[in-house]
Amino acid sequence: MQLEDINGIYEVHSVEELESGLQRRYREKNAFWLRHDSQPVPTLSVLVHGEIAYLHFIANESDPGCASVDQLGSYRNETLTQFSISEFPGDDIFVENDTLVSFADAVAACKEFYRSSERPASIEWRQL
C-alpha cells in the first residue's frame, strides 16, 4: 500500500507500518492519501488535526466520493475546522464539523482499507 502525506510517498508493508506512518504530524496536522498498488483509485484521504480527523473515500475516477459523518457529537461551537493539505498554511482547507471523527476511528478505518480496497464499514459515510 502507498501512504502519501504532505512530505512524501511511503510504501507500507504491514498494519504496524501503516499505524506508525499515520502518527506523523507537522504543526499538529497532516494529510494522508492511501492507495493500493499505486493506482489512483480507490483512495482513502485522511485529514488530521490533533486527535480529530476527516475522511474522504473515492471508489472510482467518476465518483465524487463519500465523506465521513460526525461521530464526535457537537465537537465545537464553530461550524468549521481547519486542516492542512500541504506544508503551506495558505493551502489549508476548512471542513464542516459534522464530518469529523476521532483520530482513533480514522486509524481503524485505515487498517480496514489496508486489508481491503473497499470503503471502510467502520465509518458512517455520506455520498457527495
Residue pairs with C-beta under 8 A, 6 or more apart in sequence:
1 11
1 12
1 13
1 18
1 34
1 35
1 36
1 114
2 9
2 10
2 11
2 12
2 33
2 34
2 35
2 36
2 38
3 9
3 10
3 11
3 12
3 18
3 21
3 22
3 32
3 33
3 34
4 10
4 32
4 33
4 34
4 35
5 21
5 24
5 30
5 31
5 32
5 33
6 26
6 30
6 31
6 84
6 85
6 86
6 87
7 24
7 26
7 87
10 21
12 18
12 21
12 114
15 111
15 114
15 115
18 34
18 110
18 111
18 114
19 107
19 110
19 111
21 32
22 32
22 46
22 48
22 106
22 107
22 110
24 30
25 48
26 84
26 87
27 84
28 49
28 50
29 47
29 48
29 49
29 50
29 83
29 84
30 47
30 48
30 84
31 45
31 46
31 47
31 48
31 83
31 84
31 85
31 86
32 45
32 46
32 47
32 48
32 110
33 43
33 44
33 45
33 46
34 43
34 44
34 45
34 46
34 110
34 113
34 114
35 41
35 42
35 43
36 42
36 117
40 61
41 58
41 59
41 60
41 61
41 63
42 57
42 58
42 59
42 60
42 117
42 118
42 119
43 57
43 58
44 55
44 56
44 57
44 109
44 110
44 113
44 120
45 55
45 56
45 57
45 58
46 53
46 54
46 55
46 106
46 109
46 110
47 53
47 54
47 55
47 56
47 83
47 84
47 85
47 93
47 95
48 83
48 103
48 106
49 81
49 82
49 83
49 84
50 103
51 102
51 103
51 104
52 72
52 75
52 81
52 100
52 101
52 102
52 103
53 68
53 100
53 101
53 102
53 103
53 105
53 106
54 67
54 68
54 81
54 83
54 95
54 99
54 100
54 101
55 67
55 68
55 101
55 106
55 109
55 120
55 123
56 65
56 66
56 67
56 68
57 65
57 66
57 119
57 120
57 125
58 64
58 65
59 65
59 119
64 127
64 128
65 128
66 119
66 125
66 126
66 127
66 128
67 99
67 125
67 126
67 128
68 99
68 100
68 101
68 106
68 123
68 124
68 125
68 126
69 98
69 99
69 123
69 124
69 125
69 126
70 97
70 98
70 99
70 100
70 101
71 100
71 101
71 102
71 105
71 123
71 124
72 97
72 100
72 101
72 102
74 97
75 81
75 97
75 100
76 97
78 97
79 96
79 97
80 94
80 95
80 96
80 97
81 94
81 95
81 97
81 100
82 92
82 93
82 94
83 92
83 93
83 94
83 95
84 91
84 92
85 91
85 92
85 93
99 126
101 109
101 123
105 122
105 123
108 120
108 122
109 120
109 122
109 123
110 120
112 120
112 121
112 122
113 119
113 120
119 125
